[in-house]
């Protein structure tokens, strides 16, 4: 389980570098909640910032999906998504987003 959590945390950190993938739901409530909150926030950001942030979100979601495909336990991924949401709350609220 520690290995799985480390992967999720690395995926979370990696999202800060940005990349492009298609954003879609994961089927895990905590992850889907994070995605939806983030999408709402993207709509309030200036276009340039939103584009970079969307790329980061897409990369994170892709990482979560790859984790699921690799057999990572859904409950472990749920913990990682909850942590990502908790860690994003202050910065997103600072940008005027409701989290």
Secondary structure, 3 states (H helix, E strand, C coil): CHHHHHHHHHHHHHHHHCCCCCCCCCCCHHHHHHHHHHHHHHCCCCHHHHHHHHHHHHHHHHHHHHHHHCCCCHHHHHHHHHHHHHHHHHHHHHCCCCC
